[in-house]
Structures are given as C-alpha cells and as structure tokens.
C-alpha cells in the first residue's frame, strides 16, 4: 500500500515528510532524511519530549531514532533503510510537562525498493 500523498505522511498532530519517488517509494539501503512537522496542539509549548521510532518489519519491532534539529530549529530524522526491500512504519510519542502522552503510529508509511 502506497503512501496517500508523496512526500507527506501526516496525522492531526503533525507528520513525517520523507522525500519519495513518484511511486511513493524510497531506495532500499539508502540513507534518508525525514523532516518532521508538528502542528496544532502538538506544536505548542509544553511538549518537550518527542520520541520517534521506525519499523522495517510491519511493526513487529521498533527502533528508536534520534530526533535532530537543524540550525533553524526544524526537527528531522536520519534513517538508513535496510538493503532488503520492504516497508517503513513510523511511531511518534509526545510527552508534555505534566506527563500526558500521545502516540501516533503509521503502519506501512511507504515501501522501499531496489
């Protein structure tokens, strides 16, 4: 199943914005930068902790990926896709200063190809 719109995998609180091909795929084995955007209540102050995870096996296992910031403060992930083609899924968790949490999971955000 392809991503609903190339370059944008969004949810109400924000989204992951990988640069994908016209067929909504990325290269297997490639190093990819995935910009993150928070919007609405998720972007408000008071959400100091953002955790991102990626799965390459349909969500059976998850790997925590460091959320980085560029010089302008924009968040992004740096992924290295496995050499074997497959799927990429994302999970993001926000925790505010009161300890409230929200988690969003995007299964099969896109596929990787040779």
JONOR-V718959 format. One record per backbone hydrogen bond with DSSP energy under -1.0 kcal/mol. CO is the residue of the C=O (numbers start at 1). NH is the residue of the N-H. E is the energy in kcal/mol with one decimal. If there is no record, write none. Layout:
<<CO:NH:E> <CO:NH:E>>
//
This chain:
<<5:8:-2.0> <9:16:-2.7> <11:14:-1.8> <13:39:-2.3> <14:11:-3.6> <15:37:-2.4> <16:9:-2.9> <21:24:-1.9> <25:21:-2.8> <26:113:-2.3> <27:30:-1.5> <30:81:-2.6> <32:79:-3.3> <34:77:-2.2> <35:17:-2.6> <37:15:-2.5> <39:42:-1.1> <40:43:-1.6> <46:97:-1.4> <49:95:-2.2> <51:93:-2.7> <52:65:-2.8> <53:91:-2.0> <54:63:-2.6> <55:89:-2.3> <63:54:-2.3> <68:76:-2.1> <70:73:-1.9> <74:70:-2.3> <75:36:-2.6> <76:68:-2.9> <77:34:-3.0> <79:32:-3.2> <82:29:-1.6> <86:112:-3.2> <88:109:-2.1> <88:110:-1.3> <89:55:-2.1> <90:106:-3.4> <91:53:-2.7> <92:104:-2.6> <93:51:-2.8> <94:102:-1.9> <95:49:-1.6> <96:99:-1.8> <100:96:-2.4> <102:94:-2.7> <104:92:-2.6> <106:90:-2.2> <110:88:-2.6> <111:26:-2.0> <113:28:-3.6>>
//
